[in-house]
Amino acid sequence: MEVCRSHADLDPALWEQGFGGEAKDARFYRIAEDCMRDQFEFRYLVIRNGERAALQPAILVNQDAAAGLPRAARQAIATVRRVFPRFLQMRLLMVGCAAGEGHLGSTEPWALEALREALPAVARAGGASVIVMKDFPAEYRAALDSVFGGEYRRVPGMPAATLELTFGSFEDYLQRKVGKVFRKNLRRKFRKLEDAPPITMEVVADATALIPELFPLYRQTFERSEFQFEVLSLEFFERLGREMPDKTRFFVWRQEGRVIAFNVCLVHDGTIYDLDIGMDYSVALDLHLYFVTWRDIVEWSIANGLRTYHTGPLNYDPKLHLKLKLAPQDLYARHVSDWLNPFFKIAMGFMHPVRHDPTIRQFENAAEL
């Protein structure tokens, strides 16, 4: 096992072998590292077995273990922290991507077994007490369960959501998928906008010239989020469009010439991946911008022959009514101390955020989590 601290130290062939077929390829990880060094310590684990080799990205981060608990529990913990400031503050080794769901560089049993054996030493060297396989889609569940299932506790991470775009138009989608009451409510919102100055949308791959207008809207939206992990920078958005123009799409909405919302997505292999949204909250609620942006992206995706819309976690109430399907993402976690690990695994069953979100449990496929 070789541990590298920068993407610059890695053989490009390892990236292509492990991540060339993913929406987030080597370029995305390179941008993430360059733009987030102030938040995370990056590690790249190179696993070798004779002529075979595999790459697995990871990060070291200081994390508040209480972040996923209900508000009342967080308030109680805040009281304890007045006396013990480090209570439930942990240093973690997170295997996966710093920005979004994780992917495995190899699902071969030899590679996973070598990864499992090496992770405790990598964690200790980085000062971490807990190892987390971060937000791995359920498609990896069989491979990870077979190798990590004993030492690690698998719990649901905050799920993504998807919509299969089997519709001829947005109106067809409303008729076939959305319930009558919510459909009527949506149409009422859209009709109300007919009396306001028109909202226009443009789609660009490289939004460098627009980023100074877009970034403050991202910050507004980020600061309203109850759960916060990575913080994206202005440079991140600039580089995403410049270095990944074949995949990146910025959707930008204006009213009377002023940018009021944007959404940045990756388009890959028939799927549009919704990464981040930003809105001007001085008008967002009155103009129902969440639903306007949703409608326009779905219409654009259908018109461009895309088959699936994939959005990230959080904001589950509108997704429930819009009839999206949950896309499970798993966390596998263990304590590096063998004697503490059994107690830690029990605690993980109570601390994961999905347990405390009543809206998630209302989705038709919630049992898949």
N, C-alpha and C positions, 0 to 999 in steps of 0.2 A: 504494500500500500504506500503510495506517495501522496503527500498532502501539499498542494500548491495554494498560494495566497493571492494569485492574480490570474485572470484569464489570459494575460500575455505570456504566461509560462506554459501554456497547454498546446499540445499538438492539434491543429485544426481538424485533423482526421477523426479525433475522438469526439469532437462536437458533432461533426457530420454523421458519424456512426450512431450516436446516441440521441441527438436532438434535431437532426436535419429534416425529419418528417413532422416536426411539431410546429404549431403556430408560433410559439416562442422558441426561436432557434438561437444559435450562438450569438447573433447580433443583439438579441433582446437581453441575454444575460450579460453581455459586455456593457451595454448601456446601463443596465441596472447597477452593476458594480461601480462603474465610473461615477454615477450620479447619487449613490447611496452610501458611499464610504463613511459618511459622518453618522450613519445610523447602524450599520452592521459591519462585522468583520467577515470577510468572505473566505471560504475554503472550497477547494476543488479536490475531491478524493479520486485518485487514479488507481484503479484496482487492476492488478495484472495476474495472469495465470498462463505462464509460458508465453506463447505468441498472442494470446488473447488479452484484450484490455478493455476497460469500461470506465466511464467518467460519471461522477455524481456530485453535483453542486450542493453546497450547504452554507449556512451562515451562523455566526455566533451573535447573540443578542441578549440584552437585559430586558426581561419581560415581567409585567405585572400579572401574576397568576390569578388575580381577582377580577381581571378585566371582563371576563365572560359571565360574572355572577349578577344576579338581580340587583337593582339599585339599593334596596334595603341592606343587602349583605355587604355591598361595597361601602355603604355609609358606616356600618358596624366595623368593618376592617379599617376604615380611615381613622376611627376612634382609637383602635389598637395601635395604629402607626404613629400616633402622637407620642407614644412611649417607646415603641419598637419600630423605627422608621423602615426597616428592611423586611418587615413581616410580609410573607408571601411574594416577595420580590426575588426572582430567580434569574440565573444566567443559563441560557439554553443553547444547545447545539441543535439547530433546525435544519433538517435535510430537506432540500427542495428549492423552490424559487423565492427570492426576496419579495417579488411582486406578483402574487397570484398563486394559482395551483401548482403543485409539484409534479414532476415527471421523473421516471427512472431512466438512467442512462442505459441500463440493461436489466432485463427480467430473467436472465439465465440464472439457474440455481447457484452455480459456483460464484457468480458475481454478488448475488444477494447474501449468500452465506459469508463471503469475505467482508462485505460491508457491515453485516451484523457484528462480526468479530472485532472489526477495527473501530467501530464508533465509540465505545467507552474510552479507549485510549485517546482518540481525537478530542472527545469532550473534556477529559481531564486536562489535556495539554492546553486547551482553551479556557480553562477555569469554569467550565459548565458543569452543573450538577444534574441536569435533566437533558435527555435526548428526545427530540420530537421529529417524527416523519410528518412533514407539514402539508396538509391539504392535498392528499393524493386521490385522484378520481377513483371511483369504485371499480373501474376496469383493472386496477392493480390489486384488488383485494385478495384474489386467490393466491397470487405470487407472494404478496407480503405476509398473508396469514400463515402460509406454510413455513416461512423462515422466521418471522418476527412474532408470531402469535403466542409463543410461550413467555418470553421475557417482557414483551410490550403489551400494554393495554390499548386496544383499538376503541376509539370513541368517535362519534360523528363530529367533523368540523362543520362550520357554517356552510351549508350547501350552496352550490351555484344553481342556476335554473335554465331550462331550455324550452324552445318551442320549435316543433317541426313545421317547416314552412310549406305545407301541402295545400296552399290556398291560391286561388287565382288573383286575389286582390285583398286589400285590407278589409273592405266591406264583406267579402266572402268569409274572411277570418271571423269578423264580428258575428255574422249570421250562424256560422257552424260551430264556433268554439265558445264564445262568451255568453254568459247567462243573460236572460231577458232584462232583468232589472239593471244590471251593471251596464249592459249594452245601451239601454235607454239613457242612463246617466252619462255615459261617455258622449253620446250624440248631443246631449244637451250642453255639455261643456264645449264641444266643437262649434255648435251653433252660436254660442255666446261670443266666440271669437270673431264671428263675421262682422260684428259691430266695432271691433277694434282695428287699429292699423294692421295691415297684413304682415304675417310672419313669413319670411322666406328662408330657404335652406340651400346651402351650397356644400359640396363634398370635395375635399382636396386630400391628396396623399401627404404632401409636405406643407405644413401650416406654420413654418418658421416665422413668416412675416406677421402672422396673426397671434402668435403665442403671447405677446404682451397684453393683448385684450382677453385671451382665453384663460390665462393662468389665474388671475384674480377670481374668476368664476369657479375654478377648481378649488381654490382655497375656501371660498364661501361654503361650498358643498361639503368639503372635507371637515371643516370645523363644526358642521351640524351633525356629523355622524357619531353615533353612540360608541361604536367600536372603531378604533384606529390602530393601525399597525405601521405599514410603511407610509412615508410622506414623499410624494413625488415632487420633483423640482421643475422649475422652468426649463432647465437644460434637458431634463428627461424628455419632455414633450417635444422640444426642438429636435433632438437627435432621433427620436422615434420616427418621425416623418422623413428626415434626411437620409437615415441609414437603412430604413426598412420601407421604402416607398412602394414596393411591390405588394406589401401586406397591409400597411397602415392606411386608415381612412379617418379623416377628421370631418365630422358632420357639424356644421356651424349654422346657427339660427340667428337671424337679425330681425329687428323691428325698427322701421324708420332709420335704417343704416347702422344701428347700434347692435353689437353682439349681445344677445341675451341668454344664449345657451350653447354648449358644444358637447359633443360626445366623441371620444376616440376609440376606435375599434381596430381589430386585426381581422383580415379576411384570409382564410386558409382552407383549402380542400373542401369547398362547398359550405363552410360554416363562417358566420360572422361572430366574432368574440368581442363582446362589449367590455371594455377595460375600465373606462372612467368617464364620468359626466361632470359638467360644471354648469351652474345656473346663476343668474342674477336674481337673488331672492327679494329684491325690491319689486319684481314683477312676476316671479315664477309661480306663485300660488294663484294670483288673479288670472294669469294666462294659462294655467294648467299645463305648464311646460313639461312636466314629467310625461304626461300622456301625449302631448304634441310630439315630443322627441321620439317616443315609443312608436307612434303611428308612422312617422316619416321614415324611421329606420326600417321598420317592417315592410313598408311599401317599396323602399329602395332595394331591400334584399330580395323581395319577390321579383321585382323588375329585372334584377341582375342575375337571376337564376340560382340564388343561394338556397340551400336545402334546410339549414338549421340556424336558429338564433340562439346564442349562448351568452348568458349574462352572469356576472359575478354574484357574490353573496350579499345579504342584507336587503332591506326594503321589501320585506316579503308580502305585506298586505296587498299592494297593487298586483304583484305577481300572482298571488292566489286568485284574485278576481279576473285577471287576464288569462287564467288557465294555463300558466306555465307549469312545467313538470320539474320537480326537484332533481338536481344532478348531484348525488352524494359525493362528498369529499371527506376522506378519512384522516384522522390523526392517530398515529401510533406513538406512544410515549412510554418512557421508563426512566427511573432514577439510576444514576451511575452506581450508587451504593447497592450492593446485592441485598443487604439486610433491610434497607429502607424501601426497596422497590416494591415488595408486596403491599405495604401500606400506601405507597404512592399510587399504585394501580387502583386500589379501592377509592382513594380520594379523587382520582380522575373521573370516576363515574358520577361524581356530584358536581365537579367544577366545570365541565365542558358547557359552553354557552347554549348549545341546541336544547339541552335539558330544560332551560328556563325560558324558551321562546314558544308561547302558545300558538302563534300563527303558523309556525312550521308544521305543527302536528295536524293541521287542518288540510294539508295537501293530500291528494289522493294517494300518492306513492310515498308518504312519510315513513311507512314501515320499512322502506328500503334503506333508510339511514342506519 
